[in-house]
Amino acid sequence: MSNRKAMSNRKALNDQITVSGQPSESEILGLPDDGFRSVINFRTTGEDDQPIGPDQERKLVESAGMKYVHVPVSMDTISHDTVDQFRQQLEALPKPVFAHCKSGKRAGAMTMMHVAVENDMSGEETLAKAEQMGFECDVPELKDLVKSYVDQRSDASTVQSGNASD
């Protein structure tokens, strides 16, 4: 479990999904020892300060016996469709999953949206839970996307607004 200490910004959303900033090569190779079976990389190809490119990371992850998915997300390209596509990929992966981007913000937002919809949370509940867990959502566009996505996909917003249908 020494890798957990090395990546101090790890946050477990639940027993299936953990979020972090960019892991080093040695940290990636140690993920199976911590029980992880899959890795999701939300960094875009050629992103600044990227010590390991997606192709190299795929090779490392697969050499360690895990599944790898690259879901490049930037503030310019993120949309409800992007989140839907990610959620489909996530469902197919062996769990537990280690999800990362550069700092953990995009990975946190993407995975929190999934967990929120699965648990019928509202957008406001999701943002409050994310803040409680230590995720910084200091980009207004990302905060708005999280709220709108969860409110549109979750049953909780329908029930809370009194528009629940039988």
C-alpha positions, 0 to 999 in steps of 0.5 A: 500500500506504499503507493497510496502514500506516494499519491497523496491526492488519491480520493476513493469515491467508493470501493469501485472508483478512485481518483488521482492526479497523474501517477508516475511510472512506478506508481502505475506499475504498483496499482495492481498491488493496491487491487486496481484492475483498470486505469482511465486516463482523462488527459489529452494527448500532448497536454502540458506537463505530461510525463507519460503519454497515453500510448506509453501509459497504455503499455505500462498499464497493460504490462501490469495486467490491467485494462486501460482506457483513454478518454481525453477530456479538455474544458473545450471538448467536455459535453454531456455526450462525452460523459455518456460515452465515458460512463459506457466505457466505465461500466465495461471495465473490471473494477476497481478502477483508478481514474486520473488526469493531471490534478484529479479535477477532470477525473473527479468531475467525470467520475462524480457525475457517474456515481451521482447518477447511479445513486439518484443524486441531484446536481446540487447534492453532487457538488456538495458531496464533491466539495465534502470529499475535497474536490475543487470545482473552481472552474465555473463551466465544469461546475455548471456541466456537473450540475446540469448533467446530473440533474438531466440524468438522475431521477433525484432531480425529477422527484425533488421538483415534483415532476416524477412520473409513474 
